[in-house]
Amino acid sequence: MINFLDLKQINSNSRAELIEACTRVIDSGWYIAGSELARFEGEFAAYCGSKHCIGVANGLDALILTLRAWKELSKLKDGDEVIVPSNTYIASILAITENNLVPILVEPNEASYNLCPEKVKRAITSKTRAILPVHLYGQLADMPALLDIAKQHNLLVLEDCAQAHGASIDGRKAGNWGDAAGFSFYPGKNLGALGDAGAITTNDDELAQTLRALRNYGSHEKYKNLYQGVNSRLDEIQAAMLSVKLKYLDEQTSHRRRIAELYIKGIKNPAVILPLVSADSPLSLTTHVWHLFVIRSEQRDALQQHLLSKGVQTLIHYPIPPHQQQAYPQLNAMHFPITEKIHQEVLSLPMGPTLTLDEAAQVVEACNSFSS
């Protein structure tokens, strides 16, 4: 069986360094908000090209706390509208509603799966205060166009970078475009911890200071609480392991690109729609990091069964769009035809830094042998 993603093998490649990092933390006797966190925050901020990195417990908290911080800074208030892709993972929506803000779902560009700037323009109202673009599958949204729109309408921009570690446009990386960005280091991400972990990047000093308090019970100084904060801290062991894994991120991304190139050049089955890099002309300099390699097919379920019969494990990202989830009954009557079509057709092929070229070639052969 060709596994969709082999986390055990990925981590075994850095096993000695990861064990050394854990041992260093254990022996230090300091497990929260210490030197390992400070080190990783500095390294990841430098990697993204941003001034600040604030480590938090997970990617969802990264988004929630950023919106919360803007409320504390009087840049947002209850009932304000936040534009977000209708085809994103539900976490993007949860962060908005958790802050008593209103998600305004906007259809994506069908080819890139990312926010369509023209549709964003049409969705802006007098209550719109922010845009939350999601860099889905590892390709940046059209950030130059979205930033122009945000500037024209004085809107905040919060990047959801959960799938886009290292993705860029013209050398400017994810996490360094918007007013702030949320990252997830869930184990299966391109930069994955060995548990839950997340971070926020920003160039805004005041926002960074507020976030550091909010993640720590609302406190900068022990027993003095400025805000009604939460406990959402990236712990020392996860920070230490992320510092180890960050060293290999670019090398692993290069391997993902080789796999993606093999897929794109090799899959010739007309029943399979391949991902289109740079679907919009402004994205001609996009650097895709291929967190997921997502194909589409009108016979998705049959194709998935065929691939399984050939020993190829696949996953669906995502089977149910947010507006059709039971969690949001107020959205259930809405209709987003592009989003619904995407969710009915998408299928993610194996992709990862330990997938061999031979295995990728077998995936190509299995796709080409499918008969609709």
N, C-alpha and C positions, 0 to 999 in steps of 0.2 A: 504493500500500500504506500502510495506517495502521499505523505501527510500534508495537510493544508499549511501547517506551521509547526516546527519541531522546537518548542521552547527548551526542552531538556538539552538538546544538542547545542542550541545557541548559547546557553549558559555554561555548558561543559567546556566550550572553547575558551572561556575566561575563568574557569573554575579556580585555578590557583590564585589568581588576582582577587577574585571575589571573596574567597576564604580569607585571604590576607587582610582585605578591607574590613570584613566582619570581625576578625580577630582584633584588629587595631581598635575598633570601636569598643568591643567587649572589654579589652584590657584598659581602655582609657577611663572607664567608669563614668563617662558623660554620654548620655543617650538622647537628649533632646536639646535642640538649639545650640549646638556646639560648633567646633571648628570644621567638621565634615560638611555640615549644612552650609556654612559660610563659603567653604571652598567650592562646593558644587554650584551654589548660586552665582559665584563669580565666574566660574568656568562656563556655565550655560548662558549667562548674560553675554559674555564675550563671544560665544559661539553664534548666538542670534544677532549680535550687533547692537544689543539694547543696553541701556544704562543700568537697569535694575532687574533682578530675578528674585522672586519671593516664593520659596518652596511651601507647598501646602499638601494636604493629605491625599488629594486626588484631583482629577481633571474637572469633575463637576464642581467641586468647591472652588476651583480656580475661576470658573465663570461666575458662580453665585457670588463669591466674595468681591469680585471686581465690580459687578453691578451694585452690590450692597455699598461698597466704598464710595461709588459715585453718588449714591443717595445720601450718605453721611456728609459728603462734600457739597450737597445741594445742587448737583448737576443732573440728578434724576429725582423723580417723586412718584408716589403711587399713582398708577393709571397711565403713566407715560407708555408710548408705543415703541417697541423694538422690532425692527425688520430682521427676519431670519429665514433661511431656506426652508421650504416646505418638505424637502426630501432628506433632511438631516436626521441623525440619531436623536432620540428623544431628550438626551441630556441637554442639548442646546435650548430646547423649549423649557425644560424643568428649571434651568437657571433663571429664566425670565419670570416665570410664574411664581417661583419661590420668593422673588422680590416684589410681588404685587405689581408687576409690570405686565403689559399686554403684548403677547407675541403676534406680530403681523406676518403671516406666512406668505412667502413669495416663491413662485415657481423658478426652477433652475433653467439654465441653458441645457437643452436635452443632450447635447454632445459632450459638454464638459462636466455636467452634473453640479456645477457651481452656480452661485447667484447670478442672475441675468441683470446687468446694470439698468437696462431700459425698463425692466419690470419693477426694479427698485424705485426708479423715479416715479412711476405711476402709483406706487403704494404709499408715498409720503403724504402725510396729512399734517394738520396743525398740532397734532399730539405726538408726532414722531420725534424721538430724541436720540435714537441710536440705531446703528446697523451692526448685526452680528453675522459676518460672513463666516462660512465653514469651509475650510480647505479640504474638501472631501476626497478621500482615497489617496491623498498625497500630492495633489496639484493645487497651487494657489488659485484662489478666486481672482477675478480681474481687479486687483487692488488699485492700480492707477485710476481706473474709471470710478470705482467705488469711493475712493478718497476725494476725487473731484466732486462727486455728488454730496458727500458728507460736508465738504468745505462750503459748498454753495448753500447748504441748508443748516449749517452749524450743528451737525450731528456728531455724536461720539461714535467711535468704531472699536468694537471688541472682536478680535480675531479668535475663532475657535481653531486652534492648531493641534488638536488631539491626534490628527493623522498626518501631520505635515512637518515633522522635525527635519529641518535643513532644506525644505523646499524654498525656492526663490524665484524672483523675477529680476532679471538684469543684475544679479549678485546681491540683491536685498532680500534677506531671509524672512520666512514666516516668523512672526513674533516681533518684527521691527517695522511693521506697516501701520497698524492701528494705534489708537491711544493706549491700548493695552491688549494683551493676548493671553489666552489660557491654554496650557499644555497638560496632557495626560501622559503619565509614564506607566500606565497599566502594562503588565508583563508582555502582552502581545504587540505593543506599539513598536515603532522603529527604534526608539530609545525606551526600553522597558525596564522597570525595576523588578524586584522579586516579590512584589506585592503591590498594593495601591500606592500611588504617589502622583503628585502634580506640581505645577508651578505657574506663576504669572510673570510675564515680562512687560516692562514699560519703560519709557523715558521720562515719565512724570514723577518728580521727586515727592510731591505732596501725596499723590496716589499711592506710591510705594510705601511711604511712611504710614498712611492710614491702613493699608493692607497688612503690614507687619503687626499692627496692633490688633486688627480684626481677627487674624488667624490665631491669636494668642490671648483669648478671652477679652479682647478689647483693650489690651494692656501693653504699653511700652516698658513700664517699670512695675516690678512685681508688687502686687496688692494695690496698685493704683490703676483704675479702669476708666478709660476715656469713653468707651463704647460698650454696648451690649454685644460683645464679640462671641466667638465660638472657639472650639479647640480643633484646629485644622493645621497641624504642623507636619512637615516632612521630617521624618525622624533621621537620626544620625546614620543608622545602618543602611537605610535605603539611599540616603544621600551619598554615602561612601561607595556603594555599589554602582550608582549612576555615574559617579566620576570615573570609575573603571570603564564602564560601557560607553561613555561619551567618546573616549579615545578611539573607538573602533566604528563610530557611527558613519563617518564619510566612506570608509572602506566598505562597510556593509551596504550602504546606499548604492555605491558603484556596482556591487554585485546584483542588487535588485534591478538596476537599470539594464544590466546584461540579460537577465532573465526576461524582463519586459520586452527588450528588443527581439529576443528569440521568439517570444510569443507573437509579437506584432508581425514579424516577417514570415513566421511559419504557419500561422493559422489561416487557412484559406477557405474554410467552410462558409458558404453563403448564409447558413442558418445562424451564424455567430456574428454579432456586432462587436467589433473591437473598440477599446477606449481610444478616444481621439485626443491627443496631446495638442495643446494650443488651439482649441476650438475657435477662439476669437483672435483676430489679428493682433490686438495689443499684447497677447500672451506669447508672442513668437519667441521670447527669451525666457520663457518659463522653464524652471528646472523641477521636474516631477520626481518625487522620492518613492513612489510606488509602495505606499503602505499596503495597499490592496491592488490587485490586478482584476478589474471588474469587467466582465463581458456581459452582453445581453443576448437574449434569444426569446422569440415568441413561444418556443417549445422548451422553456427553461427547466421545468420539472423533468421532462423526458431526457433532456441533455444531462441534467445532474445525475439521473439514474444510470444513464449510459456511461458517464465518466466513472461513477462508482464501480460499475461492472468491469471497467478497465483498470481498476486499482488506483483511481485518482479521487482523493477527498476534496470536496468543495464546500463552501459556505455561502449563505445568502445575506448580504449587507444592503438593505434590511428588508425583511418580508412584509412588515406593516408600517406604513408611514405614520408620523405623529398624529395627524388629524383624524386618523381612524382608530386610535388607541382608546381603550376604555377609560384610561386616566383622564382624558379630555373630552367629556361628553359635549361640551360647548362648541367643540370643533367638528364633531362627527357629521354634521350636515353639510360641511364645506366640501367643495369638489375641486381637486387639482389634477387635471387630466394627465399632464406630463409626469408629475410625481407618481401618480397611481400606475401609469404605464411602466415607469422605471422600476418601481418596487415589485411589479409582477414579472419583470424580465431579467433582473440582475442576477449574476452568479459570479462568485469570486473564486478564481483559480489559485492553486498553491503559489505562494510567494513568500520569500524570506531569504535571509543571508546564508542559510545552510542548504538550500535547495540546489542540487547539482544541475549542471547544464544537460547532463544525460537525462535526469528526471524531467527537466523542463521539456526536452525533446519528446519524451514519452507523453507528456500532457498535450503537446501539440498534435501528436499522432492520434491520441484519443479524441481530441476535438474534431480533427479532420475526418475521423471514421464515423462520426455521428450522422445518421440519415434521418431527416425529419419526416 
